[in-house]
Amino acid sequence: MAGRSVVRTILRLSVAATLCVGFVQTAVAQHVAVVEPPRDTREPTVVSVDVNAAMLGSVIHTIARQAGLVPAYDETVLPIERRVTLHLKNVSAEAAFEAALQGTGLVAQVQATGAVTIMRGTVARKLAGDLAGRVTASKTTRGLRGVNVVIDDSLKSVRTDDDGRYHFSGIAAGAHRVTVRYVGFTRKSQVATVVDDQTTIVDFVLESSVNMLDQVVVTATGPQRYRELGHVVEVINADSLVRVSPIMNMADLLTARIPGLQVITSGGTVGGDIALRLRGQTTSRLDPQPIVIVDGVRYKSNNLIQDNSGAVVEDTRPAFAESRSPLNDLNVNDIETVEVVKGPSATTLYGPDAANGVIVVTTKRGKVGKPEWQVYVHPSIHSAVPTDRTSGLTVYQAWGHDPTTLALFEGNCTLAYQGRQRCILDSVTVEPQQVEEAGVVALSSSRPQGVLVVVYAVELPDYNTSCLVVTTRRTES
Amino acid sequence: MLGAGMLGVISDSGDVLAMPHIAVDDYNPLVTGQLVFRSMLAADVIADLNRAYGVEIQLTDTSLSTHKLTMTVSTKWSVEEMLTVVTKTLNAHYTRAGRVITISPGLVAPRIPDHPFTSENQHGR
């Protein structure tokens, strides 16, 4: 009592002396860290408590201090001297308070001010409140409709209404990070402290942001953004496909790669004519095939054929339109991409001939970088592979025979092996003398884009064998 | 000579009393903007709050005045925020008529907000 009297005297006199003003009940009060009650800027915090038989009052202050909260309680109600044992690691402050107050009939409620009130748990319920707000555009200040609003830790999400407003119900009390996303605007996040039984308002103002690049498609009218295209366009990346697939010609490249495109082979001949149908047979009398555009130029096979006498005449066969396609005249190794434009909408770009669709072929161009060499070989054979080494050792070796044992060894270069890319005919060496003997038709041409193509056609009439060696050199543009 | 963490008091008789190692924050509400109450009677807490906020808080039930409260109130809080903490701690609710605020025991039933997007202070809830 003497101590209390001294304190009261101090209180009276200290005001007059203007030395200090205090609110003191006991001079030996338990030390409590004074923390400025934070507002809605706190990140969701976790606490750890490891105490054995500690006083409840001390535990409450420990949890509150870790969570950046300030406790408020009535000692008439809270048994501060009750002994509690807690071993909690990285749990939410709400969970820690709940564990500490277990059995007391009390609950802890976090207020918007950062105070946590310990009060009678008259209703055993989970502490929860509402979260609402409005999302507006910074330029127009109007509400944005359909904005995705997500509470990150709960993964609850809603979309804003016509006025840009959103509303969550039953959100656990405490700090939550709220994120809003909307196409064409920058994403924003805020930390919101939800208070039990109250509605917390969190508004967002979004800045517009346009930084998405559009896919570009090359059409007859020049490169266009993909989403502006009014028709269906399928793209085959031939350059990468040819490297990994046994593609020998355009028929192989197109078959089963474009939905709605039928590739019909007219005969069993390898490299023979093919007929194309986009979205089925569209006409009974006119040419049902799509047109072919190569590097922006209409590409078409002539209709000249050799008759039985060997003379070149115009092909007047009724089925000509269906049986002849220029596509197999193209070398798939020279093709960068193939775009297929389906349907009558292609006529807006390519005219009425394109009523059945368009095959747009873009060939390779020179690229900046180190020179790159690609070598490939097209062999064909008119008779059986020679089995007698005496009939020509060079050719005998070239086709995969071991001249010492007269037996075929594994990996011989038959067409089937080449089709599976298991054989590279690097062993075919064409000596100048041999070329001369064979009557080689050698072609060499360079193209302006920096692609050099060298074609050797080797005829070996003695063995009814021919070999076509094509070397493509890609250099800097 | 007073040093850091010391309290100096001049008595009626002019004696000077120096108390070392005090909780400085308890004596500097004007500086820190915080009113710190530790095991303090509710009646005394209310008196200090009346002076700090310029309001007149009345307890309808005198039994409430004997409750011992521990809390920290920031003077940055609004009157409503302060009253929410006090009434929740006392398990009470309040009504306000101008400067006069009446605190009564017991919690009131929650009111349904007029608009779902409007922040609603459930007095004493």
Interface residues (C-beta under 8 A of the other chain):
Chain A: T9 I10 L13 S14 A16 A17 L19 C20 V21 G22 F23 V24 Q25 T26 A27 A29 Q30 H31 V32 V34 V35 E36 P37 G57 V70 P71 A72 Y73 D74 E75 T76 V77 Q109 Q111 A112 T113 A115 T117 I118 M119 R120 T122 D130 A132 G133 R134 R165 H167 D197 Q198 T199 T200 I201
Chain B: L7 G8 V9 I10 S11 D12 L17 M19 I22 A23 D25 D26 Y27 N28 P29 L30 T32 Q34 L35 V36 F37 R38 S39 M40 L41 A42 D44 D48 T66 H67 K68 L69 T70 M71 T72 S74 W77 E81 T84 V85 V86 K88 T89 L90 N91 L107 P110 P113 P116 F117 T118 S119 E120 N121 Q122 R125
